[in-house]
Amino acid sequence: MTDYSLILPFASETDQIIKQLVWESHDSERTRGIPMVEYTQPIAQLAKDKNAFNDLIISPLAQLIVSERLKDFLNSSKDATYFQFIPLAFKGKKAPSYFILHCLDLVDAFDWDRSKYQLFVPDAKGDERTIRRLELMVIDEKRAGARKLFTMPDHTAYQFVEKKFGEQLIAEGFTGIRLLPLKGQTD
């Protein structure tokens, strides 16, 4: 059985974070997992002047902000065809290159049978199901296929990662990565 986690940025007090990000809305493309074709370059404002930069950086955006080094690593993975990297500019500062990781082709891998939840409408089926309270989240590994890092419809504020792949990223020395167990699961 494959274990999955949420992958989130993490920062200590001495690590850089983005306090503001100005970018025209791309909610339609983001929430449907389609490529962004025409967009203005996002402009980020850093919180502090001299803090260290991690490979994942905290920002107000739901999508991950990745360093060029992490982008290159992800581009060398089998999942590379499912990623689009949007270059980020920093307002008034010289900083390393960072990119918004846009996951393409959303993976509908929520396991409705093994997860535990309450629906707003208890007898709703199919597209009509809306979760009111989630107690246990389980990913259907068959539906996730060979994907190691992905976003799911109805959960577009999060990126999911095969736990072993997330641990590999940390072992490779990528910084600012936090792996959290899925709702209701423990490490």
PAGU-966283 format. One record per residue (C-alpha): residue number from 0; residue in three letters; x, y, z. Coordinates in Angstrom, 2 decimals, m for minus. Example, Ala and Ser with C-alpha at 12.3 -4.5 7.8 and 13.67 -1.06 7.14 Angstrom:
BEGIN
resi 0 resn ALA east 12.30 north m4.50 up 7.80
resi 1 resn SER east 13.67 north m1.06 up 7.14
END
This chain:
BEGIN
resi 0 resn MET east 0.00 north 0.00 up 0.00
resi 1 resn THR east 1.32 north 3.43 up m0.96
resi 2 resn ASP east 1.33 north 6.14 up 1.70
resi 3 resn TYR east 0.62 north 9.75 up 0.77
resi 4 resn SER east 1.20 north 13.03 up 2.58
resi 5 resn LEU east 0.47 north 16.68 up 2.09
resi 6 resn ILE east 3.56 north 18.60 up 1.02
resi 7 resn LEU east 3.79 north 22.10 up 2.46
resi 8 resn PRO east 6.46 north 24.76 up 2.78
resi 9 resn PHE east 8.09 north 25.22 up 6.17
resi 10 resn ALA east 10.16 north 28.13 up 7.51
resi 11 resn SER east 12.02 north 28.86 up 10.71
resi 12 resn GLU east 12.42 north 32.41 up 12.03
resi 13 resn THR east 15.60 north 32.82 up 9.97
resi 14 resn ASP east 14.08 north 31.63 up 6.67
resi 15 resn GLN east 12.67 north 33.89 up 4.00
resi 16 resn ILE east 8.92 north 34.00 up 3.33
resi 17 resn ILE east 6.79 north 35.85 up 0.79
resi 18 resn LYS east 4.43 north 38.24 up 2.54
resi 19 resn GLN east 2.57 north 39.46 up m0.53
resi 20 resn LEU east 2.09 north 38.08 up m4.02
resi 21 resn VAL east 0.42 north 40.05 up m6.81
resi 22 resn TRP east m0.81 north 37.96 up m9.68
resi 23 resn GLU east m3.90 north 38.13 up m11.84
resi 24 resn SER east m6.40 north 35.46 up m10.94
resi 25 resn HIS east m5.97 north 32.11 up m12.61
resi 26 resn ASP east m8.45 north 30.21 up m10.47
resi 27 resn SER east m10.10 north 28.59 up m13.49
resi 28 resn GLU east m6.85 north 27.10 up m14.80
resi 29 resn ARG east m5.60 north 26.21 up m11.31
resi 30 resn THR east m8.74 north 24.49 up m10.15
resi 31 resn ARG east m9.12 north 22.54 up m13.39
resi 32 resn GLY east m5.42 north 21.64 up m13.79
resi 33 resn ILE east m5.09 north 23.09 up m17.27
resi 34 resn PRO east m1.97 north 24.90 up m18.57
resi 35 resn MET east m1.73 north 28.64 up m18.09
resi 36 resn VAL east m1.03 north 30.08 up m21.51
resi 37 resn GLU east m1.26 north 33.84 up m21.20
resi 38 resn TYR east m0.45 north 35.29 up m17.82
resi 39 resn THR east 1.27 north 38.28 up m16.29
resi 40 resn GLN east 4.38 north 37.49 up m14.31
resi 41 resn PRO east 3.59 north 37.17 up m10.61
resi 42 resn ILE east 5.40 north 39.69 up m8.40
resi 43 resn ALA east 6.30 north 38.73 up m4.85
resi 44 resn GLN east 7.31 north 40.88 up m1.91
resi 45 resn LEU east 9.65 north 39.31 up 0.59
resi 46 resn ALA east 9.05 north 39.59 up 4.33
resi 47 resn LYS east 12.65 north 40.24 up 5.42
resi 48 resn ASP east 15.84 north 41.43 up 3.78
resi 49 resn LYS east 18.54 north 38.99 up 4.79
resi 50 resn ASN east 16.91 north 35.71 up 5.66
resi 51 resn ALA east 17.89 north 32.40 up 4.07
resi 52 resn PHE east 16.02 north 31.04 up 1.06
resi 53 resn ASN east 14.61 north 27.50 up 1.21
resi 54 resn ASP east 13.76 north 25.31 up m1.79
resi 55 resn LEU east 10.07 north 25.60 up m0.86
resi 56 resn ILE east 9.07 north 29.05 up 0.30
resi 57 resn ILE east 5.97 north 30.09 up 2.23
resi 58 resn SER east 3.62 north 32.42 up 0.38
resi 59 resn PRO east m0.05 north 33.46 up 0.41
resi 60 resn LEU east m0.61 north 31.28 up m2.69
resi 61 resn ALA east m2.03 north 27.76 up m2.36
resi 62 resn GLN east 0.37 north 26.45 up m5.01
resi 63 resn LEU east 3.96 north 25.60 up m4.08
resi 64 resn ILE east 6.72 north 28.14 up m4.72
resi 65 resn VAL east 9.87 north 26.19 up m5.65
resi 66 resn SER east 13.51 north 27.11 up m6.14
resi 67 resn GLU east 15.22 north 26.64 up m9.48
resi 68 resn ARG east 17.13 north 23.70 up m8.01
resi 69 resn LEU east 13.90 north 21.95 up m6.95
resi 70 resn LYS east 12.28 north 22.80 up m10.30
resi 71 resn ASP east 15.19 north 21.14 up m12.12
resi 72 resn PHE east 14.88 north 18.05 up m9.94
resi 73 resn LEU east 11.11 north 17.80 up m10.54
resi 74 resn ASN east 11.66 north 18.31 up m14.27
resi 75 resn SER east 13.94 north 15.28 up m14.24
resi 76 resn SER east 11.25 north 13.10 up m12.63
resi 77 resn LYS east 8.68 north 10.93 up m14.40
resi 78 resn ASP east 5.98 north 13.42 up m13.35
resi 79 resn ALA east 7.59 north 16.29 up m15.30
resi 80 resn THR east 4.89 north 16.28 up m18.00
resi 81 resn TYR east 2.32 north 17.10 up m15.30
resi 82 resn PHE east 4.06 north 20.29 up m14.14
resi 83 resn GLN east 4.12 north 23.84 up m15.39
resi 84 resn PHE east 6.53 north 26.28 up m13.75
resi 85 resn ILE east 5.56 north 29.97 up m13.75
resi 86 resn PRO east 8.59 north 32.27 up m13.15
resi 87 resn LEU east 8.25 north 34.58 up m10.18
resi 88 resn ALA east 9.74 north 38.09 up m9.87
resi 89 resn PHE east 10.59 north 39.79 up m6.59
resi 90 resn LYS east 9.60 north 43.40 up m6.02
resi 91 resn GLY east 12.67 north 45.59 up m5.55
resi 92 resn LYS east 14.97 north 42.75 up m4.48
resi 93 resn LYS east 17.61 north 40.59 up m6.02
resi 94 resn ALA east 16.79 north 37.03 up m5.12
resi 95 resn PRO east 17.36 north 33.54 up m6.47
resi 96 resn SER east 15.01 north 32.24 up m9.17
resi 97 resn TYR east 11.69 north 30.85 up m7.93
resi 98 resn PHE east 8.70 north 29.39 up m9.72
resi 99 resn ILE east 5.05 north 28.67 up m9.01
resi 100 resn LEU east 4.49 north 24.93 up m9.39
resi 101 resn HIS east 1.24 north 24.47 up m11.30
resi 102 resn CYS east 0.11 north 20.83 up m11.27
resi 103 resn LEU east m1.57 north 19.84 up m14.52
resi 104 resn ASP east m4.13 north 17.10 up m15.12
resi 105 resn LEU east m5.69 north 16.93 up m11.65
resi 106 resn VAL east m5.85 north 13.41 up m10.20
resi 107 resn ASP east m9.28 north 12.37 up m8.92
resi 108 resn ALA east m7.86 north 9.90 up m6.39
resi 109 resn PHE east m10.00 north 10.55 up m3.31
resi 110 resn ASP east m11.11 north 7.13 up m2.07
resi 111 resn TRP east m14.81 north 7.56 up m1.31
resi 112 resn ASP east m15.13 north 4.01 up 0.01
resi 113 resn ARG east m12.24 north 3.91 up 2.49
resi 114 resn SER east m12.27 north 7.56 up 3.61
resi 115 resn LYS east m14.47 north 8.64 up 6.53
resi 116 resn TYR east m16.52 north 11.80 up 6.12
resi 117 resn GLN east m19.91 north 13.42 up 6.47
resi 118 resn LEU east m21.65 north 14.96 up 3.47
resi 119 resn PHE east m23.73 north 18.12 up 3.44
resi 120 resn VAL east m26.47 north 16.08 up 1.76
resi 121 resn PRO east m26.19 north 12.58 up 3.31
resi 122 resn ASP east m27.47 north 10.61 up 0.30
resi 123 resn ALA east m25.71 north 12.65 up m2.43
resi 124 resn LYS east m23.92 north 10.73 up m5.19
resi 125 resn GLY east m21.25 north 11.50 up m7.80
resi 126 resn ASP east m20.65 north 15.17 up m8.56
resi 127 resn GLU east m23.31 north 16.16 up m6.05
resi 128 resn ARG east m21.20 north 14.93 up m3.09
resi 129 resn THR east m19.76 north 17.74 up m1.00
resi 130 resn ILE east m17.86 north 16.85 up 2.14
resi 131 resn ARG east m18.95 north 18.71 up 5.26
resi 132 resn ARG east m16.55 north 17.08 up 7.70
resi 133 resn LEU east m13.57 north 14.95 up 6.79
resi 134 resn GLU east m12.37 north 12.54 up 9.47
resi 135 resn LEU east m10.09 north 10.23 up 7.47
resi 136 resn MET east m8.65 north 10.88 up 4.02
resi 137 resn VAL east m7.47 north 7.93 up 1.94
resi 138 resn ILE east m5.94 north 8.18 up m1.53
resi 139 resn ASP east m6.83 north 5.49 up m4.07
resi 140 resn GLU east m3.37 north 4.47 up m5.26
resi 141 resn LYS east m4.75 north 2.87 up m8.45
resi 142 resn ARG east m6.31 north 6.16 up m9.47
resi 143 resn ALA east m3.17 north 8.09 up m8.53
resi 144 resn GLY east m1.22 north 5.74 up m10.78
resi 145 resn ALA east 2.50 north 6.38 up m10.94
resi 146 resn ARG east 2.10 north 10.06 up m10.02
resi 147 resn LYS east 4.38 north 11.08 up m7.16
resi 148 resn LEU east 3.23 north 14.71 up m6.75
resi 149 resn PHE east m0.24 north 15.89 up m7.73
resi 150 resn THR east m3.28 north 17.99 up m6.95
resi 151 resn MET east m6.82 north 16.61 up m6.69
resi 152 resn PRO east m10.09 north 18.20 up m7.79
resi 153 resn ASP east m12.05 north 19.50 up m4.79
resi 154 resn HIS east m8.71 north 19.77 up m2.92
resi 155 resn THR east m6.87 north 22.27 up m5.15
resi 156 resn ALA east m5.51 north 24.19 up m2.16
resi 157 resn TYR east m3.18 north 21.25 up m1.45
resi 158 resn GLN east m0.52 north 19.25 up m3.20
resi 159 resn PHE east m0.27 north 15.57 up m2.38
resi 160 resn VAL east 2.95 north 13.59 up m2.54
resi 161 resn GLU east 3.80 north 9.93 up m2.36
resi 162 resn LYS east 5.38 north 9.83 up 1.09
resi 163 resn LYS east 8.55 north 8.03 up m0.08
resi 164 resn PHE east 9.05 north 10.64 up m2.80
resi 165 resn GLY east 8.61 north 13.45 up m0.26
resi 166 resn GLU east 11.15 north 11.76 up 2.01
resi 167 resn GLN east 13.49 north 11.44 up m0.99
resi 168 resn LEU east 13.25 north 15.20 up m1.58
resi 169 resn ILE east 14.28 north 15.82 up 2.02
resi 170 resn ALA east 17.09 north 13.23 up 1.80
resi 171 resn GLU east 18.36 north 14.95 up m1.37
resi 172 resn GLY east 18.86 north 18.09 up 0.74
resi 173 resn PHE east 15.90 north 20.17 up m0.41
resi 174 resn THR east 14.93 north 22.61 up 2.33
resi 175 resn GLY east 11.69 north 24.12 up 3.58
resi 176 resn ILE east 9.68 north 20.92 up 3.06
resi 177 resn ARG east 7.14 north 19.67 up 5.55
resi 178 resn LEU east 5.27 north 16.40 up 5.02
resi 179 resn LEU east 2.00 north 16.14 up 6.91
resi 180 resn PRO east m0.05 north 12.97 up 7.21
resi 181 resn LEU east m3.44 north 13.05 up 5.53
resi 182 resn LYS east m6.44 north 13.90 up 7.71
resi 183 resn GLY east m7.04 north 11.17 up 10.28
resi 184 resn GLN east m3.76 north 9.37 up 9.59
resi 185 resn THR east m0.64 north 9.29 up 11.71
resi 186 resn ASP east 3.01 north 8.77 up 10.90
END
